[in-house]
C-alpha cells in the first residue's frame, strides 16, 4: 500500500478504518516523497479526510528539538505494536 501511494504521482486517498494502516503511512511519510496521502475515516455524515502531512507536522511541533522527526515516525511502528495493535489477535484467533 505504501509503495502504491508512492507511485501514484500525486495525491491519493486511502480508505481504511484500521489504525494500523494510518500508523504505517505516518511511519513511512518520508518515503512517500511528494505524494500527498490522505486517509478517509468514518461513515455517512461523519466522514472526514485526514492529511498525513498535517499530522506529521503537528507531531513535529511537539517534539524536543534534539529528536529527529523521521526517527520518531519510524519508532511509531514499534510503539504501536507494543501498546496494543490488533495484529496479534488477528493471527491467533
C-alpha positions in Angstrom: 0.0 0.0 0.0 2.8 2.4 0.8 4.5 1.6 -2.5 1.3 2.2 -4.4 0.8 5.5 -2.6 4.3 6.5 -3.5 4.0 5.6 -7.2 0.6 7.3 -7.7 2.5 10.5 -8.6 0.2 13.0 -6.9 -2.4 12.9 -4.2 -4.2 9.7 -3.2 -7.0 8.8 -0.7 -6.6 5.6 1.3 -9.9 4.5 2.7 -9.3 2.4 5.8 -10.8 2.4 9.3 -7.8 0.4 10.5 -5.4 2.3 12.7 -2.6 0.0 11.6 -2.8 1.5 8.1 -2.7 5.0 9.4 0.4 4.3 11.6 2.2 2.6 8.7 1.5 5.6 6.5 2.7 8.0 9.2 5.8 6.0 9.7 6.6 5.9 6.0 5.7 9.5 5.4 9.3 10.3 4.4 9.2 7.5 1.8 6.1 8.9 0.2 8.1 11.8 -1.3 5.8 14.4 -2.8 2.7 12.2 -2.7 0.2 13.9 -0.5 -1.7 11.0 1.1 -4.9 11.2 3.0 -7.0 8.7 5.0 -10.7 8.7 4.7 -12.4 7.9 8.1 -15.9 7.5 9.2 -19.2 6.8 7.5 -22.0 8.9 6.1 -22.2 12.4 7.5 -19.3 11.7 9.9 -16.8 11.2 7.0 -13.6 13.2 7.2 -10.4 13.2 5.4 -7.2 13.3 7.4 -4.0 14.6 5.7 -0.9 12.7 6.8 1.4 15.6 6.3 -0.6 17.7 8.7 -0.4 15.0 11.4 3.3 14.7 10.9 3.9 18.4 11.1 1.7 18.7 14.2 3.7 15.9 15.9 6.9 17.5 14.9 6.0 20.8 16.6 5.5 18.8 19.9 8.9 17.1 19.7 12.0 18.1 21.5 14.4 19.8 19.0 17.0 17.0 19.7 14.7 14.3 18.4 14.7 13.7 14.6 11.2 13.8 13.1 11.8 10.8 10.8 13.3 8.6 13.5 10.3 9.4 15.7 7.9 8.4 12.9 9.7 5.1 12.3 9.5 4.4 16.0 5.7 4.7 15.9 5.5 1.2 14.3 7.2 -0.3 17.4 5.3 1.8 19.9 2.0 0.9 18.2 2.9 -2.8 18.2 4.0 -2.8 21.9 1.0 -0.8 23.1 -1.7 -2.9 21.7 -2.0 -3.1 17.9 -4.6 -5.7 16.9 -2.4 -7.8 14.5 -1.5 -10.4 17.2 -5.2 -11.1 18.0 -5.9 -11.4 14.2 -3.3 -14.1 13.8 -4.3 -16.1 16.9 -8.0 -16.2 16.6 
